[in-house]
């Protein structure tokens, strides 16, 4: 998955009050990549309040205004991601 799209999915999950790690487990994305992008989003100001131990995010933070703006600017991905997820669930 493209890094920008992965960041979108993480922010979308947080916006919906879900755990991004749990949401992405079924996507076969390496754990390390999820945590690296979560750290990136915090460093860049899209998320605030992640709690870390050993480079693992144990408690995800919340969106900042910048994170909300990223979701708004890329809202076309929301429909595409939802459609792909529904298709994958249907194929199973």
LINSULVEN-V831292 format. One record per residue. RES is the residue in one letter. PHI is phi as a letter, one per 30 degrees, with the letter a starting at -180 (NA if undefined). PSI is psi in radians with two decimals (999 if undefined). NEAR is the number of other ideal C-beta (glycine too) atoms within 8 Angstrom. Layout:
res = [RES:RES]
phi = [PHI:PHI]
psi = [PSI:PSI]
near = [NEAR:NEAR]
//
This chain:
res = [X:X:X:X:X:X:X:X:X:X:X:X:X:X:X:X:X:X:X:X:X:X:X:X:X:X:X:X:X:X:X:X:X:X:X:X:X:X:X:X:X:X:X:X:X:X:X:X:X:X:X:X:X:X:X:X:X:X:X:X:X:X:X:X:X:X:X:X:X:X:X:X:X:X:X:X:X:X:X:X:X:X:X:X:X:X:X:X:X:X:X:X]
phi = [NA:e:d:d:d:d:d:d:d:d:d:d:d:d:d:c:i:c:d:e:d:d:d:c:e:d:d:h:c:e:e:e:d:d:d:d:d:d:d:e:d:d:d:d:j:d:b:b:j:d:c:c:a:h:h:c:d:c:b:d:d:b:d:c:d:d:d:d:d:e:d:d:d:c:d:d:d:e:d:d:d:d:d:d:d:d:d:d:d:d:d:e]
psi = [2.37:2.47:-0.71:-0.68:-0.66:-0.75:-0.70:-0.80:-0.68:-0.84:-0.68:-0.75:-0.77:-0.68:-0.56:0.19:0.63:2.81:2.03:-0.63:-0.78:-0.71:-0.58:-0.14:-0.66:-0.15:0.01:0.73:2.31:2.42:-0.78:-0.68:-0.70:-0.81:-0.62:-0.76:-0.59:-0.72:-0.73:-0.82:-0.61:-0.79:-0.62:-0.05:0.23:-0.46:2.61:2.43:0.27:2.49:2.15:2.72:2.20:0.83:0.38:2.36:2.02:-0.56:2.07:2.53:-2.55:2.88:2.57:3.11:-0.62:-0.68:-0.72:-0.67:-0.67:-0.77:-0.74:-0.76:-0.43:0.53:-0.32:-0.53:-0.51:-0.81:-0.74:-0.76:-0.73:-0.75:-0.73:-0.71:-0.74:-0.70:-0.78:-0.74:-0.64:-0.69:-0.62:999]
near = [7:5:7:7:10:14:13:13:14:15:15:11:12:15:10:6:4:8:7:13:11:7:10:13:6:5:7:3:9:5:8:7:9:14:12:8:12:14:12:9:13:12:6:7:8:12:16:8:8:12:8:9:5:4:6:8:11:6:7:12:10:8:11:10:6:9:15:10:8:12:14:7:6:10:8:6:9:10:8:8:12:8:8:8:8:8:8:8:7:6:5:4]
//
